Amino acid sequence: MTRSIGPELRKHWQRLQGIPGGKRLFSWLLGRFVPYTGTLGARIEVLEPGHSVVRLSDRRKLRNHLSSVHAMALANLGEMASGLALMNSLPDDTRGILAGFNIEYLKKARGVLVAECRCEIPATNAEREIEVLCEIRNVDGDIVTVARAQWLIGPERPA
């Protein structure tokens, strides 16, 4: 990626999040922009600089043979939530790409899941790596998965 997605992300979220069905529409649009992430059908509930909350409904197509949400669906959810929290925080002339990912599966994930991330808000577009922690909880509030995403950020490059 050569360009920052932060400004577009912020613009569309600000325009849509307050209107009826706006969060659902924003989530669908994000899925069109990032097709693999769109396969989850997750819904962005909160998108603020340094903070995101993403809700995932448990559906048969996301399940494994143990009748729980598949490990890779959980990883996808963690990457999505961490990327949203960070990309929405970056200075306008800053880009980011996932450089590493670590995930711990603590218990079977069933029912509605909520991924929440908080991260630092970079002040500059200096090239560096930022780790973003994402906790995924079930409806009882139990942490089922912890994901740590390493994002490499830096200045935009000419197209």
Phi and psi restraints in degrees (value plus and minus 20) as a CYANA .aco file:
   2 THR   PHI    -123.1   -83.1
   2 THR   PSI     -39.5     0.5
   3 ARG   PHI    -137.7   -97.7
   3 ARG   PSI     136.9   176.9
   4 SER   PHI     -98.6   -58.6
   4 SER   PSI     118.8   158.8
   5 ILE   PHI    -119.2   -79.2
   5 ILE   PSI     -27.5    12.5
   6 GLY   PHI     -73.4   -33.4
   6 GLY   PSI     -70.6   -30.6
   7 PRO   PHI     -80.1   -40.1
   7 PRO   PSI     -61.6   -21.6
   8 GLU   PHI     -88.0   -48.0
   8 GLU   PSI     -61.0   -21.0
   9 LEU   PHI     -77.6   -37.6
   9 LEU   PSI     -70.9   -30.9
  10 ARG   PHI     -82.4   -42.4
  10 ARG   PSI     -63.6   -23.6
  11 LYS   PHI     -80.5   -40.5
  11 LYS   PSI     -69.2   -29.2
  12 HIS   PHI     -89.3   -49.3
  12 HIS   PSI     -59.0   -19.0
  13 TRP   PHI     -83.1   -43.1
  13 TRP   PSI     -67.5   -27.5
  14 GLN   PHI     -81.1   -41.1
  14 GLN   PSI     -56.6   -16.6
  15 ARG   PHI     -92.6   -52.6
  15 ARG   PSI     -56.1   -16.1
  16 LEU   PHI    -121.2   -81.2
  16 LEU   PSI     -51.8   -11.8
  17 GLN   PHI     -82.2   -42.2
  17 GLN   PSI     -43.9    -3.9
  18 GLY   PHI    -113.7   -73.7
  18 GLY   PSI     -24.7    15.3
  19 ILE   PHI    -119.0   -79.0
  19 ILE   PSI     134.2   174.2
  20 PRO   PHI     -76.0   -36.0
  20 PRO   PSI     107.8   147.8
  21 GLY   PHI      56.5    96.5
  21 GLY   PSI     -17.2    22.8
  22 GLY   PHI     -86.0   -46.0
  22 GLY   PSI     -60.0   -20.0
  23 LYS   PHI     -86.2   -46.2
  23 LYS   PSI     -59.6   -19.6
  24 ARG   PHI     -84.2   -44.2
  24 ARG   PSI     -63.3   -23.3
  25 LEU   PHI     -84.4   -44.4
  25 LEU   PSI     -64.3   -24.3
  26 PHE   PHI     -79.5   -39.5
  26 PHE   PSI     -64.7   -24.7
  27 SER   PHI     -81.6   -41.6
  27 SER   PSI     -60.8   -20.8
  28 TRP   PHI     -85.6   -45.6
  28 TRP   PSI     -63.3   -23.3
  29 LEU   PHI     -82.9   -42.9
  29 LEU   PSI     -60.0   -20.0
  30 LEU   PHI     -81.2   -41.2
  30 LEU   PSI     -60.5   -20.5
  31 GLY   PHI     -84.6   -44.6
  31 GLY   PSI     -50.0   -10.0
  32 ARG   PHI     -92.8   -52.8
  32 ARG   PSI     -55.3   -15.3
  33 PHE   PHI     -94.7   -54.7
  33 PHE   PSI     -56.7   -16.7
  34 VAL   PHI    -142.6  -102.6
  34 VAL   PSI      62.8   102.8
  35 PRO   PHI     -74.6   -34.6
  35 PRO   PSI     -62.3   -22.3
  36 TYR   PHI     -83.1   -43.1
  36 TYR   PSI     -63.8   -23.8
  37 THR   PHI     -82.4   -42.4
  37 THR   PSI     -55.5   -15.5
  38 GLY   PHI     -82.6   -42.6
  38 GLY   PSI     -42.2    -2.2
  39 THR   PHI     -85.8   -45.8
  39 THR   PSI     -42.3    -2.3
  40 LEU   PHI     -87.0   -47.0
  40 LEU   PSI     -56.9   -16.9
  41 GLY   PHI      53.0    93.0
  41 GLY   PSI       5.8    45.8
  42 ALA   PHI     -95.6   -55.6
  42 ALA   PSI     138.6   178.6
  43 ARG   PHI    -141.7  -101.7
  43 ARG   PSI     106.8   146.8
  44 ILE   PHI     -98.0   -58.0
  44 ILE   PSI     103.7   143.7
  45 GLU   PHI    -121.1   -81.1
  45 GLU   PSI     -58.2   -18.2
  46 VAL   PHI    -155.4  -115.4
  46 VAL   PSI     113.8   153.8
  47 LEU   PHI    -163.9  -123.9
  47 LEU   PSI      81.6   121.6
  48 GLU   PHI    -150.0  -110.0
  48 GLU   PSI     140.6   180.6
  49 PRO   PHI     -76.2   -36.2
  49 PRO   PSI     102.3   142.3
  50 GLY   PHI      58.6    98.6
  50 GLY   PSI     -11.1    28.9
  51 HIS   PHI    -172.5  -132.5
  51 HIS   PSI     113.8   153.8
  52 SER   PHI    -162.9  -122.9
  52 SER   PSI     128.9   168.9
  53 VAL   PHI    -152.3  -112.3
  53 VAL   PSI     105.1   145.1
  54 VAL   PHI    -147.3  -107.3
  54 VAL   PSI     110.6   150.6
  55 ARG   PHI    -125.4   -85.4
  55 ARG   PSI     116.3   156.3
  56 LEU   PHI    -146.5  -106.5
  56 LEU   PSI     102.2   142.2
  57 SER   PHI    -102.2   -62.2
  57 SER   PSI     118.1   158.1
  58 ASP   PHI     -93.9   -53.9
  58 ASP   PSI     101.2   141.2
  59 ARG   PHI    -153.9  -113.9
  59 ARG   PSI     135.4   175.4
  60 ARG   PHI     -73.7   -33.7
  60 ARG   PSI     -60.5   -20.5
  61 LYS   PHI     -89.7   -49.7
  61 LYS   PSI     -29.9    10.1
  62 LEU   PHI    -119.8   -79.8
  62 LEU   PSI     -21.6    18.4
  63 ARG   PHI    -110.5   -70.5
  63 ARG   PSI     138.4   178.4
  64 ASN   PHI    -124.1   -84.1
  64 ASN   PSI    -190.3  -150.3
  65 HIS   PHI     -91.8   -51.8
  65 HIS   PSI     -29.4    10.6
  66 LEU   PHI    -118.3   -78.3
  66 LEU   PSI      -9.3    30.7
  67 SER   PHI      40.4    80.4
  67 SER   PSI      14.2    54.2
  68 SER   PHI    -148.6  -108.6
  68 SER   PSI     147.3   187.3
  69 VAL   PHI     -85.4   -45.4
  69 VAL   PSI     112.7   152.7
  70 HIS   PHI     -80.7   -40.7
  70 HIS   PSI     125.0   165.0
  71 ALA   PHI     -76.1   -36.1
  71 ALA   PSI     -59.9   -19.9
  72 MET   PHI     -94.5   -54.5
  72 MET   PSI     -46.9    -6.9
  73 ALA   PHI     -86.5   -46.5
  73 ALA   PSI     -59.7   -19.7
  74 LEU   PHI     -85.2   -45.2
  74 LEU   PSI     -61.6   -21.6
  75 ALA   PHI     -82.9   -42.9
  75 ALA   PSI     -63.8   -23.8
  76 ASN   PHI     -80.3   -40.3
  76 ASN   PSI     -63.3   -23.3
  77 LEU   PHI     -82.1   -42.1
  77 LEU   PSI     -63.0   -23.0
  78 GLY   PHI     -84.2   -44.2
  78 GLY   PSI     -61.5   -21.5
  79 GLU   PHI     -84.7   -44.7
  79 GLU   PSI     -63.6   -23.6
  80 MET   PHI     -79.5   -39.5
  80 MET   PSI     -70.9   -30.9
  81 ALA   PHI     -85.2   -45.2
  81 ALA   PSI     -60.2   -20.2
  82 SER   PHI     -87.8   -47.8
  82 SER   PSI     -61.0   -21.0
  83 GLY   PHI     -84.3   -44.3
  83 GLY   PSI     -61.0   -21.0
  84 LEU   PHI     -83.1   -43.1
  84 LEU   PSI     -66.0   -26.0
  85 ALA   PHI     -79.5   -39.5
  85 ALA   PSI     -64.1   -24.1
  86 LEU   PHI     -96.4   -56.4
  86 LEU   PSI     -70.2   -30.2
  87 MET   PHI     -80.1   -40.1
  87 MET   PSI     -53.5   -13.5
  88 ASN   PHI     -92.7   -52.7
  88 ASN   PSI     -31.7     8.3
  89 SER   PHI    -120.8   -80.8
  89 SER   PSI     -35.2     4.8
  90 LEU   PHI     -93.0   -53.0
  90 LEU   PSI     126.2   166.2
  91 PRO   PHI     -76.7   -36.7
  91 PRO   PSI     132.4   172.4
  92 ASP   PHI     -74.1   -34.1
  92 ASP   PSI     -50.3   -10.3
  93 ASP   PHI    -120.3   -80.3
  93 ASP   PSI      10.8    50.8
  94 THR   PHI    -141.8  -101.8
  94 THR   PSI     118.6   158.6
  95 ARG   PHI    -137.3   -97.3
  95 ARG   PSI     144.5   184.5
  96 GLY   PHI    -167.8  -127.8
  96 GLY   PSI     132.7   172.7
  97 ILE   PHI    -166.3  -126.3
  97 ILE   PSI     125.0   165.0
  98 LEU   PHI     -87.7   -47.7
  98 LEU   PSI     107.0   147.0
  99 ALA   PHI    -131.9   -91.9
  99 ALA   PSI     -39.2     0.8
 100 GLY   PHI    -185.8  -145.8
 100 GLY   PSI     139.6   179.6
 101 PHE   PHI    -174.7  -134.7
 101 PHE   PSI     113.2   153.2
 102 ASN   PHI    -152.8  -112.8
 102 ASN   PSI     118.1   158.1
 103 ILE   PHI    -159.0  -119.0
 103 ILE   PSI     121.0   161.0
 104 GLU   PHI    -138.8   -98.8
 104 GLU   PSI     109.4   149.4
 105 TYR   PHI    -122.0   -82.0
 105 TYR   PSI      92.7   132.7
 106 LEU   PHI    -115.3   -75.3
 106 LEU   PSI     -51.3   -11.3
 107 LYS   PHI    -179.9  -139.9
 107 LYS   PSI     145.7   185.7
 108 LYS   PHI     -80.5   -40.5
 108 LYS   PSI     116.9   156.9
 109 ALA   PHI    -120.1   -80.1
 109 ALA   PSI      97.2   137.2
 110 ARG   PHI    -158.6  -118.6
 110 ARG   PSI     133.3   173.3
 111 GLY   PHI      58.7    98.7
 111 GLY   PSI    -187.8  -147.8
 112 VAL   PHI     -87.0   -47.0
 112 VAL   PSI     113.1   153.1
 113 LEU   PHI    -136.6   -96.6
 113 LEU   PSI     126.2   166.2
 114 VAL   PHI    -146.8  -106.8
 114 VAL   PSI     100.7   140.7
 115 ALA   PHI    -119.4   -79.4
 115 ALA   PSI     108.8   148.8
 116 GLU   PHI    -149.7  -109.7
 116 GLU   PSI     114.9   154.9
 117 CYS   PHI    -151.3  -111.3
 117 CYS   PSI     122.8   162.8
 118 ARG   PHI    -151.7  -111.7
 118 ARG   PSI     119.0   159.0
 119 CYS   PHI    -166.4  -126.4
 119 CYS   PSI     145.5   185.5
 120 GLU   PHI     -87.9   -47.9
 120 GLU   PSI     136.2   176.2
 121 ILE   PHI    -126.4   -86.4
 121 ILE   PSI      87.6   127.6
 122 PRO   PHI     -83.4   -43.4
 122 PRO   PSI     117.4   157.4
 123 ALA   PHI    -105.8   -65.8
 123 ALA   PSI     -43.6    -3.6
 124 THR   PHI    -153.7  -113.7
 124 THR   PSI     154.9   194.9
 125 ASN   PHI    -119.1   -79.1
 125 ASN   PSI       2.0    42.0
 126 ALA   PHI     -79.2   -39.2
 126 ALA   PSI     119.0   159.0
 127 GLU   PHI     -88.0   -48.0
 127 GLU   PSI     107.1   147.1
 128 ARG   PHI    -190.3  -150.3
 128 ARG   PSI     150.9   190.9
 129 GLU   PHI    -124.9   -84.9
 129 GLU   PSI     118.9   158.9
 130 ILE   PHI    -145.9  -105.9
 130 ILE   PSI     109.9   149.9
 131 GLU   PHI    -112.9   -72.9
 131 GLU   PSI     112.6   152.6
 132 VAL   PHI    -139.8   -99.8
 132 VAL   PSI     104.5   144.5
 133 LEU   PHI    -112.6   -72.6
 133 LEU   PSI     114.6   154.6
 134 CYS   PHI    -149.1  -109.1
 134 CYS   PSI     105.8   145.8
 135 GLU   PHI    -127.0   -87.0
 135 GLU   PSI     113.2   153.2
 136 ILE   PHI    -132.3   -92.3
 136 ILE   PSI     103.5   143.5
 137 ARG   PHI    -136.9   -96.9
 137 ARG   PSI     133.9   173.9
 138 ASN   PHI    -111.2   -71.2
 138 ASN   PSI    -197.6  -157.6
 139 VAL   PHI     -85.0   -45.0
 139 VAL   PSI     -40.9    -0.9
 140 ASP   PHI    -103.2   -63.2
 140 ASP   PSI     -24.0    16.0
 141 GLY   PHI      67.0   107.0
 141 GLY   PSI     -15.7    24.3
 142 ASP   PHI     -96.6   -56.6
 142 ASP   PSI     117.0   157.0
 143 ILE   PHI     -95.1   -55.1
 143 ILE   PSI     101.4   141.4
 144 VAL   PHI    -121.1   -81.1
 144 VAL   PSI     -45.9    -5.9
 145 THR   PHI    -169.0  -129.0
 145 THR   PSI     121.6   161.6
 146 VAL   PHI    -143.7  -103.7
 146 VAL   PSI     103.9   143.9
 147 ALA   PHI    -136.3   -96.3
 147 ALA   PSI     120.3   160.3
 148 ARG   PHI    -142.6  -102.6
 148 ARG   PSI      94.6   134.6
 149 ALA   PHI    -127.9   -87.9
 149 ALA   PSI     109.8   149.8
 150 GLN   PHI    -119.7   -79.7
 150 GLN   PSI      95.7   135.7
 151 TRP   PHI    -126.9   -86.9
 151 TRP   PSI     110.7   150.7
 152 LEU   PHI    -114.1   -74.1
 152 LEU   PSI     100.2   140.2
 153 ILE   PHI    -133.0   -93.0
 153 ILE   PSI     139.0   179.0
 154 GLY   PHI    -197.4  -157.4
 154 GLY   PSI     158.1   198.1
 155 PRO   PHI     -88.6   -48.6
 155 PRO   PSI     131.7   171.7
 156 GLU   PHI     -78.1   -38.1
 156 GLU   PSI     133.0   173.0
 157 ARG   PHI    -131.4   -91.4
 157 ARG   PSI     128.9   168.9
 158 PRO   PHI     -79.0   -39.0
 158 PRO   PSI     121.3   161.3
